[in-house]
Amino acid sequence: MSSYSPTDDADTLEVPALAMTQAQAAEALAISERTLRTWTRQGRVPHVQMGRMVRYPTDRLLAWLEAQTKGGTDAIGTP
């Protein structure tokens, strides 16, 4: 019989990513890191500057991507 320790759950706790690195964000958007760097400098994509580090908040990036969506329909068969 194994004993339970309160730290057992803490070791397996998965914390959602609040922000992504440039490489992670570029991969998630299926664009090159160079393109993402350019868009970041132009202020086209949401990002946070922390000293020399740049991070891309996951929730803001998803909202930004949704705002870029054009066309399509809300329901099947509805123009």
Secondary structure by P-SEA (a helix, b strand, c coil): cbbbbccccccccccccccccaaaaaaaacccaaaaaaaaaaccbbbbbcccbbbbcaaaaaaaaaaaccccccccccc
